[in-house]
Amino acid sequence: MEEFHIFWNRYDDKFKCLIGILQYDDGWTFKYDKEGVSVASQLGFTLFPEFPDIDRIYKGENLFTTFDIRIRRMQNAISEDEKVKLLENTEGSLVTDHIKIIKKKTLGER
C-alpha cells in the first residue's frame, strides 16, 4: 500500500497543516484528517468540491480528479502505478494553490 499525506499551506506564510490521507492499494482511498481540516478551515482552507463530506471515506478504482489533474499535465493514458510515482516525484504541486502531496515513508525508506 502507498500512502500520501495531503498538506495545505496558508498563502501568506509557511504554516502548513495535514488535511487528508490518500492511499493506493489496487484502488484509491481518500479521507480527511478532521483535526487538520478544523484548524486549516479557520485559516482559509475549504473542502475539495469532489469530497464535500468530511466524515466520508472516498473510494475509487482510478485516481480522483482532484489529484489526477495535478499530474495529468505531464502525461496522458498512464497506469495507476505510474500515477503513484508521479505523485511521489512531483508532490502534486500546482502554481495555482498551496496543496502538497507527500508520500509517507516507511521504516528504512529514504
N, C-alpha and C positions, 0 to 999 in steps of 0.2 A: 504494500500500500504506500502511495505517495501522499504526503500531506503538506499543504501550503498554508501559511498564516497570512491573512489579509489585513494590512495596516492602512489606516487613514492618517495622513499628515495634515495638520492645520496649515492653512495658506500663509499665515503671517509669521510663523516661527518654526522651530524644529520639533515641536510637540508631535508625537505620534502615538497611536492607540490601536491595539488589536481589536478589529471589529468582526472578524469571522474566520472560519476554518473551511478550506476547500480540500477535498480528498479525492484521490483516484484509485480505484481497485476494481477493474472491469466495469467501470461506470463511475460517474461523478456524484459527489455529495457536497452540499454547501449548507452551513448553518452559521447563524450569527453568534458572536460572543456577546451575550446580553449585557454583561457588566461594561465591556468596552464600548458598546453602542450607546449605553446610557451616558457615559462620560462624553463620548465624541458628539452625541446629539446636542448636548448643552453648548458645544463649541462650534456647531455649524454643520455637522455631518447629517445627511439624510439617507434613509434606507435606499438600496438599489431598487429601481422600479420592477425589475424582474423577480425580486424577492421581497414582497411587501409585508410579509408576516414574520415578525421577529422570533416567534415561537416554533415555526415550522422547520423541519429538516427537508431540504430540497434534494431530489434525486433525478438523475438523467443519464442516458447512455452516452450522449455527446456533451462536450464541454459547454457550459451555459454561455449564452450570448454575451452576457455582461463581461465575462472573462475572455471568451473567444475573440472578440473584436480587438483585444489587446495584443494578440499575436497574428491575427488574420492579415494584418498589413504587410506581413513578411512573406507568407506563402499561402497557397490555396491547396485544398484537397490533401490534407495531411492526416495521418493517423492520430488517434488519441494519445498513443505513446509518444509520438513526436511533439504533440502539444504540451505534454508534461515537460519535456526537455526545453522547449521554447519558453515556457513559463519560468522554469528554473534559471535559464540563461538571461532572460530579459527583465525579470521581475514584473512583467506585465505593465511596464511604465508607459504612460501617455503624457504628452506635454499639456493636455487639457485638464488634468485633475491631479489629485495627490493620493492616489492609491498605489500601494506596493504589494506585490505578491511574493512572499519569501518562502522558499522551501524549508520545511522543518528538517533539521539534520538529525540523523540517528547516531548513536554512540559509535565512535570510530570513524565517522564520516567527516571530511574537511570541507 
